[in-house]
């Protein structure tokens, strides 16, 4: 049977992925297609839809020992950038939506995010600590141009002097350079951009609607030039596919004034594993078995190890080699030196007044 051609412009190659919670998997000729696509011949391009969501709260706390923050704001659910390896894909299953193509095409926006966050900041007893953005889906994915939710949150953080950390794959972050530069002047912000390779063709397969690698590196340079602490994350490293770019990415970032770097091995939680296997079969059938063998070796014989302390610390020959290459490159390039260690300042925080209430004298 002839394999269908790659689905261009999207990371996932179908919506038919086994899901948790007993939900029915969506079929490739089912409800994820536009009605106009249900005709003979190749499917019509998928349309992206956005549903506005109005939650009661916006700040999420965590107690994970594996991440350097305890609170985050996610302005959007789903992500049009379509990174096939995105660990946030399984969250769409909670909404009876596919972690595959639904995750990329059926998005949710939270336009009340800044207002809800202001209410949280105004609560008695709230204690500030760095707020993370981009921990679940990208705060600068394309719909940010329309909703500007991330910018509204940054404006609030600047107003009340609350520290914030941003992770993105988009050069759209430069649209908020005015705010970021002022936050940086007060030691209230750090920005990280993830770069997986320097090959735009490979990036177009892995991250079909994310900014090209050259644009991300240019954005890192602009941030550093403006005095914004800039970090490059070589993440994820995909064995036998993207690991060859490790040293060159670090060199390009260092040449643009970036001071710190990190790397993360590919993670495949829940539905991400079958989606990634499908992607490998479409784009790299010649090495699919090898890639997954390396991943499983690093994860104790499984596609993924979700345990605290181990999920971010793969073990085995490949992780050891990549780690050694990373350390040597950073030493040679002057990355991750003493001057690169940044602690954001929470001492300047001034809570907003509680709206609608009289202040007691």
N, C-alpha and C positions, 0 to 999 in steps of 0.2 A: 504494500500500500504506500503510495507516494505521500510524503509529509507535506502539509500545506506550507506555503511561503511564510516568512516571518511577518508578524503584525507590526508594521512600521509605525513609529511615533508613540508606541506604548511599551512599557517594560514587560508586564505580564503578557503572556501569549494566549490566555483564555481566562474565563471566569469559572471553568469547571474544575474546581479544586476541592478535595474533601475538607469539610469544615467540622468544627466542634459543635457542641450543644445540640446535636441531632438535627441540624438544619439541612435542608436539601441543597446539594451542590447545583450551581447553575450550569446549564449546558451551553456549549459554544454557539448554538443556534437558538438560544432562549431569550429571556427577558432583558439581557444586558444590551442587546442590539436595538438600535432605533428601528421603528416600523419601516422606515424607508430603506433599511439595510436588508430586510427580509425578502430578497429577490434573488433570482439566479445570478451567479457570477460572484466576484469577490465582494466581501462586505463593505458597506460604506463606512467612512471614518466615524469613530465613536464621538459623540458629543459630550462635553463636560457640563454637568449641571451643578449648581450650588444651592444648598438649602440653608437658610439662616436658622441658627440654633440659639435659644435663649435660656441658658442654664441659670441656676440660682447662685452658683459660686464659680469662680474661675481659677483659684489658686489650688494646686495639687501638691500635697506633701508626700515625701517618701522617706523611708528609713534604710534604704539600700546602702550597704557598705562599699558598693562597687562604683558609685558615682560621686563626684565632688560637690554635690549640692543637695539640699533637702527640700526644695520647693521649685515649682515650675508653672508656667502659663503656656497653654497651647491654644493659639488663636483659631486654629483650623483642625478639622478632622479629615483624613484622607489627604492625598498630595498628588497634584497633577504632574509633578516631575517624573513620577513613574519609576523610581529606582527599584530594580527587580529585587534587590537584597534588603529592602527597607524592613527593619524589625518591627515597625509600627503597623504593618499590613494586617496582622491578626486582629487588631482592635475593631476593624470593620465587621468582623463576624458577630460581634455583640449586637449589631444593628440589623442582623439578617441580611447582610450585604457581603459580597464576595471580597476576600482579601486580594483577589487578583485584579481584574479590570474595574470592578466597582470602586476599589480603593483609589484608582487613578481618575475616575470619571464622575463619581457621585460624591461630591465634596460637601463639607459643612463649614460654615463660617459663624463666628461668635461676635457679632458687632457690638455687644454690650461689655466686652472684655475689660476695657479700661474703666468703665463705670463700676463694674463689680470689683475690680482690683482696688479702686479708690475706697470703696466701702470696707474692704478687708483691711487696708492700711489704716483706716480711721478707727478700727475697733480697739477698745482699751486692752492693753496687754500685748498687742502685736509687736514682735521683736524682729527687726530687719536682718536679713542675710541675703547673699547673692541669689537673685531670681534668674532661673534658667529659661531661655526661650529656644525652641528648635529641638527639644528633647524627644518629641514624638513625631511631628510633621514640620516641614520647613516653614518658618515664619515669613520667608520671602518668596514663596511659590507664586506663580503668576497672578492669582486672584488678589494678592496683597496690593497690587496696583489699583484695584477697584475699591477694596474695603479699607485699606490703610489701618488695619487693626494693630499691627505691630508698631507702626509709628505712634499711634495714640498711647500705647503702653509705654513707649520710650519717653514720650512727652510727660507722662505722669511720673515716671521714675526720675526724670530730670527735675521736675517741680518739687518733689518731696525728698530728693537726694537719696534715692534707693538704688543700691548696686544691682547690675543686671549683666548676665552673660548670654551671648547669642551664638548659635551654631547654624550654619546655612551652607547650601551649595549654590547660592545665587549671587551674582554681582549686583542684583537689585538692592542689596544692602547699602550700596553707595548713595541711593536716593535719600537715605537718612544720615548722610555723613555730617550734616550740620549738627544734628542732635548727638551723634556718636562722638564727635570731636569735643563738644562741650562736656559730655559725660566723662570722657577720658581725661580731660583737664582736671576734673575733680576726683579722679581715680574711682569712677563708678561703673566702668564698662570694660569688657573684654570680648573680642569677636574671633570666632574660629570658622574657617572655611575648610570643607572636606574636598580633597582632590584624590581621585582614585587612579588616574593615569594621565599621560600627556597626549594621548591619541584621541582625537575628536571622533573618529569612526567608532572606536571601541566605546567611548563615552556615550555615543548616540545609541548604542545597543543596551548598555548598562543603565543609563540615566537619561532616557530619551528627551525629556523636556527640562532638564537642568541646564545651567549655563555651561558653555564649553570650557574645558580645562584652562585655556589661555585667558578667558575672561575672569575665571576665579582667581588665577594667579595675579592678574592685573588689579583686581579688587583688593587682594591682600596688600599689594604694593601701595595703592592709594590710601588704604587704612593706615598702614605704617607711616606713610609720609605725613598724614594728618595727625599723627601722635596717638592713634588708637592702638592699644595693645592687640596685635594680630597673631593668630595661631593657625598653623596648618596641620590638619589631621589627614594622614594617609589612611583613609578609612572608608570602606573596609579593604583590607588586602585580600585578594582572591588568589589562592595558590595556583600557579601554572597559567594564570591569565593576566593579573595586574601586578604581581610582585616584582616584575622586571623594572617597573617604573619607580620603585621606592627611592633610590638615591637621587635620581634626576628630579623628582618632585621636590625633595628636600633642598637640593641645590638651587632650583628656580625660586623657591620661597625665600631662602636665605639671601639670595641676590637682590631681592626686593625689600629687604629690611625686616623680614619676619624673624622674631626672636625665639619662638618656641614651637615644638612639634610633638606629635604623638602618632601612634598607629594602632589599629584594631584589626584582628583577624575576622574574616567573614563569620557572621552569626546567622543561624537559620532556625529561629523559634517557630513552633507550631506550623501554620500553613505556609510560611516562607520557604520551608524545605521543598515541598512538592512544586511550588512555583519556580524555584530556582533550578530544580532538576529539569523541568520542562523547558526553561530558558536555555539551559546548557544543551539539551537535545536539539534545539532549533539552531542555536548560534555556534556551538562548539561541540558537535557530536564526536569529533575525533579525540577529544580529551575529557569528555564528561565523566567517564568512569574514574580517571586519574584524579580529577579535581575533588570528587566526592570521597575518594579513598583517603586523600590527604586531610580533608575536613573531618572525617570520622576518626582518623587516627589522632587528631589534635583534640577531639571532644570525647575521648574515652570510648570509642567504638560507636558513638551515636552521631546523628546529624547535629545535635545541639545538647549542651549541658546547661541547664537553667539554674544551677545551684549558686547561691551567694559565694563569692570569693573564687569560684571556678569559671563562671560564665565569661568573665573578662580576662581569664588567664589560661589560655589553651596550653597544652603540654605536648611535647614530642619534638622530633627532629626539625620539622618545618618551622614551628613557632620559635624554636631556639635559634635557628639560622636567621630568620627574619629579624628577630630581636637583636642579634649580634650585628647584623648589617645596619640596622637602624642606629644603634649606639655609636658605631664607628663613624657613620656618616654625620651624625650630629656633632661628634667631637671634632671632626675635620672641618665642618662648616660653622662652628661656633654657635650651634643651636642648643637650647636648654641650659644655658649657662646661669650663673648666679643672678645676673641682672634680669633674666627672663622670668623669674619667679615673681608673680604679681599677686598681691592680696588686695582685693577690692575693699573700699572703705565704707563700713556701715555706720560709723559714728556721726556722720553728717545728717542722718535721716531726721526729717521733721514731719510728723504725721499730719495728714490733711484734717481740716475741721470736719466734724460729723455733720452731714447735711441735714437740714430741717430741724435741728435741735438748738435751743438757746444755751449759751455758755453760762455756767454759774460763776459768779465772782467770789 
